Amino acid sequence: MAHITQIWIFPIKSCRGISLQKTSVEARGLAWDRRWVLADEHGVFLTQRTLRSLGDFQPRLDVQGIWVNYLPTGEEVLIPWQPETKDHVSIQIWEDHVECFRVNAKLDDWFSEKLGQKVGLFFQPEESIRLIEPDYQVTGKEHTSLSDGYPILLVSEASIEKISLEAGQRMDVLRFRPNIVVGGLEPFEEDQIQTFTLGDAVLACVKPCARCVLTTVDPVTLEVGPEPLKSLAHYRKKGHKILVGQNTLVKGEGIIQVGDRLERV
């Protein structure tokens, strides 16, 4: 029986993730997933695709907010749950411009020092609605956080095992930055799933996820190699895109936890 084996959120876009046993599914995705982003002086988001050192920041949840550990030195800083300024900035995420608030100047300085360039930390408030691509709308109101484009990313354990086998080395699932990892499926069986339930939530897979060079970055060491893209190109390429995992919409909010069964609707 297909079931959840892992739940992940990535509060700060392109930084490290947090493993959870239970969380709430909201219209724009899992609670607190990709709600903060680091951006350059021009308001363009930063990503490990070009700045691997973003992988040096490890967040953890706390009642006060999100603590971020800078792994090379062990220094920590607290991000409050809500921004402390009214500095309203339009942040560019790919082709979208998302209205966000600067968190505070102290955090800008801290992240700028660690990254060696001037950056700002921004938060997407509830009132900032970022619609998904029109072609994949169902009601016309589906929206997302500061993700690459969709509320939730789902991948199966079997797919990662198949990818590891073909690559000739273990591929950590975090190379694919999933929100939900599902056991009990065949390799790439998630491609065939449409609407389904997990716990109280109702979700729908609507589009395979096109993969980039970020998958070639080891999520622990941050070292780069040719895999898994090199081997995936032989059996998961469609047109000019390599596809792994499913971009997923939220049709019904609810609570999910590890062990919940995936029931197709």
C-alpha positions in Angstrom: 0.0 0.0 0.0 1.4 3.4 -1.0 2.1 5.6 2.0 4.1 8.6 3.2 7.6 7.8 4.3 9.1 11.3 4.5 7.8 14.9 4.7 10.1 17.8 4.0 9.8 21.5 4.0 12.4 24.1 2.8 11.4 27.3 4.7 14.1 29.4 3.0 14.1 28.8 -0.8 17.2 26.8 -1.9 18.6 26.4 1.6 18.5 23.0 3.5 15.3 21.3 4.5 13.6 20.2 7.6 12.2 16.7 8.1 8.8 16.5 9.7 6.6 13.7 11.0 3.4 15.7 10.7 2.3 19.0 9.1 -0.6 20.9 7.7 -1.3 21.2 4.0 -2.4 24.7 3.0 -3.6 26.0 -0.4 -0.1 27.2 -1.3 1.7 24.1 0.0 3.0 22.6 3.2 3.0 25.0 6.1 6.0 27.3 6.1 7.5 25.7 3.0 9.4 28.2 0.9 7.9 31.3 2.5 11.3 33.1 2.8 13.8 33.8 0.1 17.2 35.4 -0.2 17.4 37.9 -3.1 20.2 40.1 -4.5 20.2 43.9 -4.7 18.0 43.8 -7.8 15.3 41.7 -6.1 16.1 38.6 -8.0 16.0 35.3 -6.0 19.1 33.4 -5.2 19.4 29.7 -5.8 21.9 26.9 -5.3 22.0 26.5 -9.1 24.5 29.4 -9.1 25.2 29.9 -5.4 26.0 26.5 -3.8 26.8 28.1 -0.4 23.1 28.5 0.2 23.4 24.8 1.1 25.4 25.8 4.2 22.3 27.1 6.0 20.3 24.6 8.0 17.0 25.8 9.5 15.0 24.3 12.4 11.6 25.2 13.7 11.1 26.8 17.1 8.2 28.5 18.9 9.9 31.9 18.3 10.5 31.4 14.6 13.1 29.6 12.5 16.6 29.2 13.8 19.2 29.1 11.0 22.6 27.4 11.6 25.5 28.5 9.4 27.1 25.1 9.2 30.8 26.1 8.5 31.0 28.0 11.8 28.0 26.9 13.8 26.7 30.4 14.2 22.9 30.7 14.5 20.4 33.4 13.9 16.6 33.6 14.5 14.1 34.5 11.8 10.9 35.6 13.4 7.6 34.1 12.1 6.5 37.5 10.8 8.6 40.3 9.2 9.6 43.2 11.4 9.5 45.9 8.6 6.9 47.3 6.2 9.5 47.3 3.4 7.4 46.0 0.6 9.5 44.6 -2.3 8.6 42.8 -5.5 10.9 39.7 -5.7 11.5 38.0 -9.0 11.1 34.2 -9.0 11.7 33.1 -12.5 9.2 34.9 -14.7 7.0 35.9 -11.7 7.2 38.9 -9.5 6.0 38.2 -5.9 5.1 40.8 -3.4 7.2 40.2 -0.2 8.3 42.0 3.0 11.9 42.5 4.1 12.3 40.7 7.4 14.8 43.0 9.1 18.2 44.7 8.4 20.1 42.6 10.9 19.3 39.4 9.0 20.2 41.1 5.7 23.6 41.9 7.2 24.1 38.4 8.6 23.3 36.6 5.4 25.3 39.1 3.4 28.4 38.5 5.5 28.1 34.7 5.2 27.5 34.7 1.4 30.1 37.4 0.6 27.6 39.6 -1.3 24.8 42.0 -0.5 21.5 40.1 -0.1 18.2 40.6 1.6 15.9 38.1 3.3 12.2 38.4 2.3 8.9 36.8 3.5 5.8 36.1 1.4 2.8 37.2 3.5 -0.6 35.5 3.3 -2.1 38.3 1.2 0.6 37.8 -1.5 -1.0 35.4 -4.0 1.1 33.9 -6.7 -1.0 32.0 -9.2 0.4 28.8 -10.8 0.6 28.5 -14.6 -2.8 29.0 -16.3 -2.5 25.7 -18.3 -2.6 23.8 -15.0 -5.2 25.7 -13.1 -8.3 23.8 -12.1 -10.5 26.5 -10.5 -8.4 29.5 -11.6 -7.4 30.2 -8.0 -4.6 27.7 -7.4 -1.5 29.4 -6.1 1.8 28.6 -4.6 4.6 29.9 -2.3 8.1 30.9 -3.4 8.6 27.4 -4.9 9.7 27.0 -8.5 6.1 26.9 -9.5 3.8 24.5 -7.7 2.6 24.0 -4.1 4.0 20.5 -3.5 6.5 18.2 -5.1 5.9 14.4 -4.7 8.4 11.6 -5.5 8.4 7.9 -4.8 11.1 6.0 -2.9 11.2 3.4 -5.8 12.0 6.1 -8.3 15.0 7.3 -6.2 16.1 3.6 -5.9 15.9 3.2 -9.6 17.8 6.4 -10.2 20.5 5.3 -7.8 20.8 1.9 -9.5 21.2 3.5 -13.0 23.7 6.1 -11.7 25.8 3.5 -10.0 25.7 5.3 -6.7 23.3 6.2 -3.9 21.3 9.3 -4.8 20.0 11.1 -1.7 16.3 11.9 -2.2 17.1 15.5 -1.1 18.8 16.1 -4.5 15.2 16.3 -5.8 14.0 18.5 -2.9 10.6 16.8 -2.5 7.9 17.7 0.0 6.4 14.3 0.1 8.2 11.0 -0.4 5.9 7.9 -0.9 6.8 4.3 -0.4 4.9 1.3 -1.8 4.9 2.4 -5.5 6.8 1.0 -8.5 9.5 3.2 -10.0 8.0 6.3 -11.6 4.5 5.1 -10.8 3.8 8.6 -9.5 3.6 9.6 -13.1 0.2 7.8 -13.3 -1.3 9.3 -10.2 -3.9 12.0 -10.6 -6.2 13.0 -7.7 -5.6 11.3 -4.4 -5.9 11.7 -0.6 -3.3 11.7 2.1 -4.6 12.0 5.7 -7.2 14.8 5.5 -5.8 16.5 2.4 -6.9 16.1 -1.2 -4.1 16.5 -3.7 -3.7 16.2 -7.5 -0.6 15.5 -9.6 -0.8 17.8 -12.6 2.7 18.0 -14.2 6.0 16.1 -14.1 8.9 18.1 -12.7 11.7 19.1 -15.1 15.1 18.7 -13.4 18.1 20.9 -13.5 21.8 20.9 -12.4 20.7 21.3 -8.8 20.2 17.5 -8.7 23.9 17.1 -9.4 24.8 18.8 -6.1 25.3 16.5 -3.1 22.9 17.9 -0.5 25.3 17.1 2.3 28.8 17.9 1.0 27.7 20.3 -1.7 30.1 18.7 -4.2 29.0 18.5 -7.8 29.2 15.5 -10.2 27.6 14.4 -13.5 25.0 12.2 -11.8 22.1 11.7 -11.8 21.4 13.8 -14.9 24.0 11.9 -17.0 22.1 8.5 -16.6 18.6 10.0 -16.4 19.1 11.5 -19.9 19.0 8.0 -21.3 15.6 7.0 -19.9 13.7 10.0 -18.4 14.2 12.6 -21.1 11.2 14.0 -22.9 12.1 16.6 -25.5 14.7 18.7 -23.9 13.6 18.1 -20.3 14.5 15.4 -17.8 11.5 14.5 -15.7 11.4 13.2 -12.1 8.6 13.6 -9.6 5.2 15.2 -9.8 4.2 18.8 -9.3 1.1 18.6 -7.2 -1.9 20.9 -6.4 -3.9 21.2 -3.3 -7.6 20.5 -3.8 -8.4 20.1 -0.1 -6.5 21.3 2.9 -5.8 19.1 5.9 -3.2 17.4 8.1 -0.8 14.8 6.8 1.7 12.6 8.7 4.3 9.9 8.0 2.5 6.6 7.5 -0.6 8.1 5.9 -1.9 6.0 3.0 -2.1 7.4 -0.5 -5.7 6.6 -1.7 -6.4 7.4 -5.3 -9.7 9.1 -6.0 
